[in-house]
Amino acid sequence: MIELVRVNNAALAARLVHMLGQRGIRAELRQEQDGQVLSVAADHFEEARELCQAFLASPDDRRWQEDAWHSNAPADVPRQALFSGGWFRSLGLVTKSGLVLCVLVYLSPFLLGDRLYAALMFPPSLDGLAVQPWRVVTPMLLHMSLLHILFNLLWWCDLGRVIERFQSSFQLLWITLVTAAISNLAQFYDTGPNFGGLSGVVYGLLGYLWLYGKVNPGAGYQLRKEVVVLMLVWLVICYVGLSGIVANSAHLAGLLSGMAIGTAVGLWRRQRSA
């Protein structure tokens, strides 16, 4: 990767990453003492340099105002058409892995019957976790219908790649595992072991990004209010109208744990950059 440009505004740097990504150019963004550093592959350097020069000359031009679905600032992760190869390539390693694992597990009953689902479900009692500790997180891979998995994976991909692109794959991985464990334990205590789905983690990522952006606005990316309101309204609807069908305790526990992690990490990173 070759250094393309340095800017001292995190939101502007994120907008540059977004703009380049929409044009098929992957840019890496890192923080250094003198600002945000953008780098691109050598074979895209000249094209990226011309685009950056045009962008920095007129950042408010309407041609750059595209598709800022998640962010209060006009910056976000590049978005591609859903059924394009570019969309899948735009995902990071952890986001891709989660997507593929959930799909494979969902399809497994056609080849293996219920054996894999049974092995991944939360155990009947907490004593089972001492022997098979992975089962505290693996229920997140289980989905009970096509609509269930589609809804969860679309949110997982959108929220996960924000964390993975602007922070790191490791950051997404450990937040996923922590929120999965907390949301699964909460659901077990509420209804027992018969549950599954990635929605507890999805709410965890939502809570993380929401509070991270609030306490560390210098990061340059925040969830739009409409997104947060939509998910909170859906949470309430599930509690009121779909109780007993939806894993409401997992949703709430995932959201609260994600909010706590987002607050802690956001404050820590803000203090480091101060």
C-alpha positions in Angstrom: 0.0 0.0 0.0 1.2 3.5 -0.9 0.4 6.6 1.2 -2.1 8.7 -0.7 -3.0 11.7 1.6 -2.9 12.9 5.2 -5.7 14.9 6.7 -6.3 16.2 10.2 -10.0 15.7 10.2 -11.3 12.2 11.0 -14.7 12.8 9.4 -13.2 14.1 6.2 -10.8 11.1 6.1 -13.7 8.7 6.5 -15.6 10.5 3.7 -12.5 9.9 1.4 -12.5 6.2 2.2 -16.2 6.0 1.4 -15.9 7.9 -1.8 -13.0 5.8 -3.1 -14.7 2.6 -2.1 -17.8 3.5 -4.1 -15.5 3.7 -7.1 -13.9 0.3 -6.5 -10.8 1.5 -4.8 -10.0 0.0 -1.4 -8.3 2.5 0.9 -6.7 1.8 4.3 -7.1 4.4 7.0 -4.8 4.7 10.0 -4.3 7.2 12.8 -0.9 8.8 13.3 0.2 11.7 15.5 -0.1 14.3 12.7 -3.5 13.1 11.5 -5.4 10.4 9.5 -3.3 8.6 6.8 -5.0 7.1 3.7 -3.1 4.4 1.7 -4.1 2.6 -1.5 -2.7 -0.2 -3.6 -0.1 0.9 -6.2 -2.2 -0.1 -9.2 -5.0 2.3 -8.1 -2.7 5.2 -6.9 -3.0 7.5 -9.8 -6.7 7.2 -10.1 -7.2 7.6 -6.4 -4.9 10.7 -6.3 -6.9 12.4 -9.0 -10.2 11.6 -7.2 -8.8 12.9 -3.9 -7.6 16.1 -5.5 -11.0 16.7 -7.0 -12.8 15.8 -3.7 -10.6 18.0 -1.5 -11.0 20.9 -3.9 -14.8 20.8 -3.6 -15.9 18.3 -0.8 -19.5 19.6 -0.8 -20.0 19.0 -4.5 -23.2 16.9 -5.0 -21.4 14.1 -6.8 -19.8 13.1 -3.5 -23.1 13.1 -1.6 -24.0 9.4 -2.1 -25.3 6.7 0.1 -24.3 7.7 3.7 -26.7 5.2 5.1 -25.3 4.8 8.6 -23.6 8.0 9.4 -24.6 11.4 10.8 -21.5 12.6 9.0 -21.6 12.0 5.3 -19.0 9.2 5.7 -19.4 5.5 6.0 -18.3 2.2 4.7 -18.6 1.8 0.9 -21.9 0.2 -0.1 -22.2 -2.1 -3.1 -25.1 -3.7 -4.9 -26.3 -6.6 -2.8 -25.8 -9.3 -5.4 -22.5 -8.0 -6.8 -19.1 -9.5 -6.2 -18.1 -6.0 -5.0 -20.6 -6.2 -2.1 -19.0 -9.5 -0.8 -15.5 -8.2 -1.3 -16.3 -5.1 0.6 -16.8 -7.1 3.8 -13.9 -7.8 6.1 -12.7 -11.3 7.1 -14.8 -11.6 10.3 -17.9 -10.3 8.7 -17.5 -12.7 5.8 -16.8 -15.6 8.1 -19.9 -14.9 10.2 -22.0 -14.7 7.1 -20.7 -17.9 5.6 -20.9 -19.9 8.9 -24.5 -18.9 9.5 -25.5 -19.9 5.9 -23.7 -23.2 6.1 -25.3 -24.0 9.5 -28.7 -23.0 8.2 -28.3 -25.4 5.2 -26.8 -28.2 7.3 -30.1 -30.0 8.1 -30.5 -30.9 4.4 -27.3 -33.0 4.7 -26.8 -33.8 8.3 -30.2 -33.7 9.8 -30.5 -32.0 13.2 -27.1 -33.2 14.5 -25.2 -30.0 14.0 -28.0 -27.8 15.4 -28.1 -30.0 18.5 -24.4 -29.7 18.9 -24.4 -25.9 18.7 -27.5 -25.1 20.8 -27.2 -23.8 24.4 -26.9 -26.8 26.8 -29.9 -27.8 28.9 -28.0 -26.6 32.0 -25.1 -24.4 32.8 -23.1 -27.5 33.9 -22.9 -28.4 30.2 -20.8 -25.2 29.5 -18.0 -26.7 31.6 -17.6 -29.5 29.2 -18.6 -27.7 26.0 -17.9 -24.0 26.6 -18.3 -23.0 23.0 -22.0 -23.5 23.3 -22.3 -20.2 25.2 -21.8 -18.4 21.8 -22.7 -20.9 19.1 -26.5 -20.4 19.3 -25.8 -17.2 17.4 -25.2 -19.4 14.3 -28.7 -21.1 14.5 -31.6 -19.7 12.5 -35.1 -21.1 12.3 -36.4 -19.6 9.0 -35.3 -17.9 5.8 -36.7 -14.6 7.0 -34.9 -14.9 10.3 -31.5 -15.5 8.7 -31.9 -12.8 6.0 -32.9 -10.1 8.5 -30.0 -11.0 10.9 -27.3 -11.3 8.2 -28.2 -8.0 6.4 -27.8 -6.2 9.7 -24.7 -8.2 10.6 -23.0 -7.3 7.4 -23.9 -3.6 7.5 -22.9 -3.1 11.2 -20.0 -5.5 11.3 -18.2 -4.0 8.4 -18.3 -0.5 9.9 -16.4 -1.8 13.0 -14.1 -4.0 10.9 -13.2 -1.3 8.4 -12.8 1.7 10.8 -11.4 -0.3 13.8 -10.2 -3.8 13.2 -11.2 -7.4 12.6 -10.1 -8.3 16.1 -12.4 -5.6 17.5 -15.4 -7.0 15.7 -14.5 -10.6 16.8 -14.2 -10.0 20.5 -17.3 -7.7 20.6 -19.3 -10.4 18.8 -18.2 -13.1 21.2 -18.8 -11.1 24.3 -22.3 -9.8 23.2 -23.2 -13.3 22.0 -22.3 -14.9 25.4 -24.1 -12.2 27.4 -27.3 -12.3 25.2 -27.4 -16.1 25.1 -27.0 -16.4 28.9 -29.8 -13.8 29.3 -32.1 -15.7 27.0 -31.3 -19.1 28.7 -32.2 -17.7 32.1 -35.5 -16.3 30.7 -36.8 -19.1 28.5 -34.4 -22.1 28.7 -32.0 -23.5 26.0 -34.3 -23.6 23.0 -33.4 -20.5 21.1 -31.0 -19.3 18.4 -30.1 -16.5 16.1 -27.6 -13.7 15.5 -30.0 -10.9 16.6 -28.6 -10.6 20.1 -25.2 -9.9 18.5 -26.8 -7.5 16.0 -28.3 -5.5 18.8 -24.9 -5.6 20.5 -23.2 -4.1 17.5 -26.0 -1.5 17.2 -25.5 -0.5 20.8 -21.7 -0.5 20.5 -21.7 1.8 17.4 -24.4 4.0 18.8 -22.6 4.8 22.1 -19.1 4.7 20.6 -20.1 7.5 18.2 -21.8 9.5 20.9 -18.8 9.5 23.4 -16.1 9.7 20.7 -17.5 11.9 17.9 -14.0 12.6 16.7 -14.0 9.2 15.1 -16.1 10.6 12.3 -18.8 8.0 12.0 -22.0 7.6 13.9 -25.2 5.7 13.4 -28.1 7.8 12.0 -30.9 8.5 14.4 -33.4 6.9 12.1 -31.5 3.5 12.3 -31.4 3.6 16.1 -35.0 4.5 16.3 -36.1 1.8 13.9 -34.2 -0.9 15.8 -35.5 0.3 19.2 -39.1 0.5 17.9 -38.7 -3.1 16.6 -37.4 -4.1 20.1 -40.5 -2.7 21.7 -42.8 -4.3 19.1 -41.2 -7.7 19.8 -41.7 -7.3 23.5 -45.3 -6.3 23.1 -46.6 -8.3 20.2 -44.1 -11.2 19.7 -43.3 -12.3 23.2 -42.7 -16.0 23.3 -41.7 -16.1 19.6 -38.7 -13.8 19.5 -35.6 -13.9 21.8 -36.4 -10.6 23.5 -34.1 -11.1 26.4 -31.2 -11.8 24.0 -32.1 -8.6 22.1 -32.1 -6.4 25.2 -29.0 -8.0 26.8 -27.1 -7.7 23.6 -28.1 -4.0 23.2 -27.2 -3.1 26.8 -23.9 -5.0 26.7 -23.0 -3.4 23.3 -23.8 0.1 24.7 -21.6 -0.5 27.8 -18.7 -1.7 25.6 -19.2 1.2 23.1 -19.1 3.7 26.0 -16.0 2.2 27.6 -14.0 1.8 24.3 -15.1 5.2 23.0 -14.1 7.1 26.1 -10.8 5.2 26.2 -10.0 6.0 22.6 -11.0 9.7 23.0 -8.7 10.0 26.0 -5.8 8.4 24.0 -6.2 10.8 21.1 -6.6 13.9 23.3 
